[in-house]
Amino acid sequence: MEVKSRHHLRSDEVDTITTALSENLGVELDADSFEKVEFDDSDWDVVLVDGDPLVLYLNGEPFLTVQGANQYPPEKHIVTVDAGAVSFVSDGADIMRPGITEADDDISADDLVVINEESHGKFLAVGRAQTDGDDMVGDSGKVVKSLHHVGDDLFEFSV
């Protein structure tokens, strides 16, 4: 991913990000600098938080990247998968009901969510819920569309 431009965000843009992350994920970002990065060859809208790609915009909505979730663990909108799902999720697969061990009840269809693995508590992906959280655990069907995952171009990006 080639950087096209990079600029510091205004305080009102930073407030929008911090408020959204606090309300949606229960995360309080403690940072000194916020820089938006635009790429030549990608549709990702990324915000560097103290130099690290910790926030991305998905359809205009600020949300944590996988690195951001691991650095600032969310308290809400978490979907937990079992060990058998880890390799699939890490390869960018959508999340299926049989691999889910737990999902927050406050998740509604179309919400952004973070995917956590149950063994080590690491975050593996960011996705969009296809159903409510109380309907995610079960025997069959896709319930989260993967949008960003461990090992993709954004995860590998460094400044």
PASE-375581 format. One record per residue (C-alpha): x, y, z; residue number from 1; residue in three letters; chain. Coordinates in Angstrom, 3 decimals. Each point is the difference from the previous one (the first is absolute). Layout:
PASE-375581
[r [X; Y; Z]; NUM; ALA; A]
...
//
This chain:
PASE-375581
[r [0.000; 0.000; 0.000]; 1; MET; A]
[r [1.494; 3.267; -1.171]; 2; GLU; A]
[r [-0.719; 3.097; 2.088]; 3; VAL; A]
[r [-1.559; 2.760; -2.094]; 4; LYS; A]
[r [-0.345; 2.594; 2.749]; 5; SER; A]
[r [0.233; 0.343; 3.737]; 6; ARG; A]
[r [-1.320; 2.864; 2.140]; 7; HIS; A]
[r [-0.807; 0.750; 3.640]; 8; HIS; A]
[r [-3.650; 0.001; 0.956]; 9; LEU; A]
[r [-1.751; 3.047; 1.424]; 10; ARG; A]
[r [-1.144; -0.192; 3.609]; 11; SER; A]
[r [-3.672; -0.377; -1.011]; 12; ASP; A]
[r [0.907; -3.014; -2.201]; 13; GLU; A]
[r [1.933; -1.526; 2.907]; 14; VAL; A]
[r [-2.999; 0.600; 2.286]; 15; ASP; A]
[r [-2.264; -1.818; -2.482]; 16; THR; A]
[r [2.336; -3.016; 0.003]; 17; ILE; A]
[r [0.481; -0.148; 3.757]; 18; THR; A]
[r [-3.728; 0.433; 0.691]; 19; THR; A]
[r [-0.983; -2.723; -2.482]; 20; ALA; A]
[r [2.544; -2.476; 1.384]; 21; LEU; A]
[r [-1.037; 0.757; 3.565]; 22; SER; A]
[r [-3.730; -0.408; -0.698]; 23; GLU; A]
[r [0.212; -3.008; -2.346]; 24; ASN; A]
[r [2.865; -1.972; 1.547]; 25; LEU; A]
[r [0.599; 1.404; 3.487]; 26; GLY; A]
[r [3.524; 1.023; -1.058]; 27; VAL; A]
[r [1.781; 3.129; 1.198]; 28; GLU; A]
[r [2.863; 0.915; -2.338]; 29; LEU; A]
[r [2.903; 1.642; 1.799]; 30; ASP; A]
[r [2.090; 1.580; -2.743]; 31; ALA; A]
[r [1.864; 3.143; -0.974]; 32; ASP; A]
[r [-0.274; -0.079; -3.794]; 33; SER; A]
[r [-2.626; -1.062; -2.527]; 34; PHE; A]
[r [0.936; -0.023; -3.703]; 35; GLU; A]
[r [-2.233; -1.062; -2.877]; 36; LYS; A]
[r [1.710; -2.019; -2.717]; 37; VAL; A]
[r [-1.279; -0.309; -3.550]; 38; GLU; A]
[r [1.355; -2.688; -2.306]; 39; PHE; A]
[r [0.552; -0.067; -3.763]; 40; ASP; A]
[r [-0.953; -3.626; -0.398]; 41; ASP; A]
[r [-2.593; -0.681; 2.698]; 42; SER; A]
[r [-3.428; 1.091; 1.188]; 43; ASP; A]
[r [1.019; -0.155; 3.661]; 44; TRP; A]
[r [-0.381; 3.250; 1.958]; 45; ASP; A]
[r [2.434; -0.387; 2.880]; 46; VAL; A]
[r [0.899; 2.150; 2.998]; 47; VAL; A]
[r [3.439; -0.295; 1.529]; 48; LEU; A]
[r [-0.264; 0.367; 3.757]; 49; VAL; A]
[r [3.424; 0.980; 1.357]; 50; ASP; A]
[r [1.436; -1.409; -3.243]; 51; GLY; A]
[r [-1.795; -3.372; 0.018]; 52; ASP; A]
[r [-2.950; -0.950; -2.290]; 53; PRO; A]
[r [-2.549; -0.469; 2.788]; 54; LEU; A]
[r [-3.189; 1.481; -1.502]; 55; VAL; A]
[r [-1.708; -0.478; -3.344]; 56; LEU; A]
[r [-3.161; 1.371; -1.519]; 57; TYR; A]
[r [-2.560; -2.495; -1.262]; 58; LEU; A]
[r [-2.781; 1.738; -1.941]; 59; ASN; A]
[r [0.935; 3.232; 1.768]; 60; GLY; A]
[r [-0.148; -1.572; 3.467]; 61; GLU; A]
[r [3.209; 0.028; 2.091]; 62; PRO; A]
[r [0.911; -3.400; 1.441]; 63; PHE; A]
[r [3.096; -1.726; 1.334]; 64; LEU; A]
[r [2.335; -1.962; -2.243]; 65; THR; A]
[r [1.130; -3.445; 1.159]; 66; VAL; A]
[r [3.144; 1.659; 1.403]; 67; GLN; A]
[r [-2.155; 2.633; 1.684]; 68; GLY; A]
[r [-2.203; -2.636; 1.624]; 69; ALA; A]
[r [3.036; -1.851; 1.319]; 70; ASN; A]
[r [1.535; 3.223; 1.347]; 71; GLN; A]
[r [-3.281; 1.399; 1.398]; 72; TYR; A]
[r [-2.167; -3.085; 0.705]; 73; PRO; A]
[r [-3.688; 0.775; -0.559]; 74; PRO; A]
[r [-2.605; -0.692; 2.654]; 75; GLU; A]
[r [-2.969; -0.203; -2.393]; 76; LYS; A]
[r [-0.919; -1.347; -3.455]; 77; HIS; A]
[r [2.179; -3.095; 0.440]; 78; ILE; A]
[r [-0.559; -3.333; -1.721]; 79; VAL; A]
[r [2.117; -2.849; 1.407]; 80; THR; A]
[r [1.008; -2.988; -2.127]; 81; VAL; A]
[r [1.397; -3.401; 0.953]; 82; ASP; A]
[r [3.464; -1.310; -0.897]; 83; ALA; A]
[r [-1.356; -1.844; -3.048]; 84; GLY; A]
[r [-1.077; 3.286; -1.607]; 85; ALA; A]
[r [3.280; 1.878; 0.527]; 86; VAL; A]
[r [1.757; -1.062; -3.226]; 87; SER; A]
[r [-3.087; 0.775; -2.107]; 88; PHE; A]
[r [-0.564; 3.419; 1.608]; 89; VAL; A]
[r [3.712; 0.816; -0.349]; 90; SER; A]
[r [-0.245; -0.761; -3.720]; 91; ASP; A]
[r [-2.881; 2.455; -0.404]; 92; GLY; A]
[r [-2.936; -2.427; 0.016]; 93; ALA; A]
[r [-3.395; 1.204; 1.105]; 94; ASP; A]
[r [-0.984; -1.189; 3.465]; 95; ILE; A]
[r [-2.409; -2.919; 0.177]; 96; MET; A]
[r [-2.299; -0.951; 2.910]; 97; ARG; A]
[r [1.693; -3.337; 0.831]; 98; PRO; A]
[r [3.298; 1.772; 0.816]; 99; GLY; A]
[r [-1.531; 2.559; 2.348]; 100; ILE; A]
[r [0.071; -0.699; 3.725]; 101; THR; A]
[r [-1.368; 3.355; 1.166]; 102; GLU; A]
[r [-1.330; 3.302; -1.350]; 103; ALA; A]
[r [-1.041; 3.163; 1.811]; 104; ASP; A]
[r [-3.761; 0.345; 0.320]; 105; ASP; A]
[r [0.222; 3.717; -0.831]; 106; ASP; A]
[r [1.087; -0.757; -3.591]; 107; ILE; A]
[r [-2.610; 0.820; -2.636]; 108; SER; A]
[r [0.022; -1.081; -3.623]; 109; ALA; A]
[r [2.223; 2.366; -2.051]; 110; ASP; A]
[r [2.137; 1.025; 3.030]; 111; ASP; A]
[r [3.764; -0.088; -0.296]; 112; LEU; A]
[r [1.535; -2.656; 2.259]; 113; VAL; A]
[r [3.419; -1.302; 1.026]; 114; VAL; A]
[r [0.814; -3.697; -0.157]; 115; ILE; A]
[r [1.851; -1.412; 3.004]; 116; ASN; A]
[r [1.426; -3.485; 0.455]; 117; GLU; A]
[r [-0.863; -1.726; 3.267]; 118; GLU; A]
[r [3.366; -1.642; 0.824]; 119; SER; A]
[r [2.298; 3.023; 0.239]; 120; HIS; A]
[r [-2.430; 2.915; -0.182]; 121; GLY; A]
[r [1.604; 1.452; -3.147]; 122; LYS; A]
[r [-2.039; 1.878; -2.582]; 123; PHE; A]
[r [0.163; -1.479; -3.482]; 124; LEU; A]
[r [-2.404; 1.969; -2.166]; 125; ALA; A]
[r [-2.518; 2.786; -0.419]; 126; VAL; A]
[r [-3.307; -0.708; -1.671]; 127; GLY; A]
[r [-3.605; 1.010; -0.539]; 128; ARG; A]
[r [-2.693; -1.940; 1.873]; 129; ALA; A]
[r [-2.568; -1.652; -2.253]; 130; GLN; A]
[r [-2.315; -0.790; 2.922]; 131; THR; A]
[r [-0.555; 1.034; 3.623]; 132; ASP; A]
[r [2.477; -1.169; 2.644]; 133; GLY; A]
[r [-2.526; -2.199; 1.801]; 134; ASP; A]
[r [-0.520; -1.900; -3.283]; 135; ASP; A]
[r [3.684; -0.633; -0.830]; 136; MET; A]
[r [0.705; -3.226; 1.873]; 137; VAL; A]
[r [-1.430; -3.012; -1.801]; 138; GLY; A]
[r [0.491; -2.814; -2.465]; 139; ASP; A]
[r [0.146; 1.560; -3.469]; 140; SER; A]
[r [0.177; 3.184; -2.002]; 141; GLY; A]
[r [2.212; 3.014; -0.538]; 142; LYS; A]
[r [-0.516; 2.662; 2.688]; 143; VAL; A]
[r [2.924; 2.448; -0.394]; 144; VAL; A]
[r [1.476; 1.289; -3.270]; 145; LYS; A]
[r [3.758; 0.426; 0.377]; 146; SER; A]
[r [1.288; 3.465; -0.981]; 147; LEU; A]
[r [3.564; 0.079; 1.391]; 148; HIS; A]
[r [2.067; -2.806; 1.468]; 149; HIS; A]
[r [3.404; -1.077; 1.250]; 150; VAL; A]
[r [2.385; -0.239; -2.943]; 151; GLY; A]
[r [-1.856; 2.231; -2.485]; 152; ASP; A]
[r [1.624; 3.061; -1.623]; 153; ASP; A]
[r [-1.183; 2.354; 2.739]; 154; LEU; A]
[r [1.272; -2.314; 2.755]; 155; PHE; A]
[r [3.403; -0.173; -1.725]; 156; GLU; A]
[r [0.143; 3.778; -0.570]; 157; PHE; A]
[r [2.606; 1.929; 1.945]; 158; SER; A]
[r [1.188; 3.558; -0.350]; 159; VAL; A]
//
